[in-house]
């Protein structure tokens, strides 16, 4: 039972750290263009050699 006194606050703190990290990535526009890079690799940027 003494283990729960330690594990419950530790799990709440880790969950809070994860939530803060997620909110930080959302506010810093980390998820703005999820499909752009995947589609950009299909584009042919090289000019043809004549």
N, C-alpha and C positions, 0 to 999 in steps of 0.2 A: 504494500500500500504506500510505502514511503517513496517508491519509485515513481508513482503517479504524481506526486507533489513536484517532482523535478520534470518529468516528461511532458506534462500538460503545458506549463509555461514555456518550455523550450519549443514545443510544436507550435504554439501560438505566436511566438516571436519569429520563428522561421517562416510561418505562413504570412505574417505581416511584412517581413523582408521581401518575400516573393511578390506580394501584392504591390508594395512600393516600387520594386524593380519593374514590374509590368506597367504600372502607371507612368513611370519615368520613360519607358520606351515608347508608349503611346503618345505622350506629350512631346517627345523629341522627334516625332514623325518617322519612326522606324518601320512602320507598316503602310506607308503611303502608296507604294507602287509594287505590289506583290507579283503581278503578272508581267511587268515591263521587262525585267531581266530575262525571264523565261522566253518571251517572244523576241527579244532583241538578238538572241543568239541565232535565230533563224534568218535574220536579215543578212544579205550579202553586201558588205560595205566596200569590198575590193572592186576596183575598176577592171574590166576585162582587158587582157593583154592582146593587142592587135599586131 
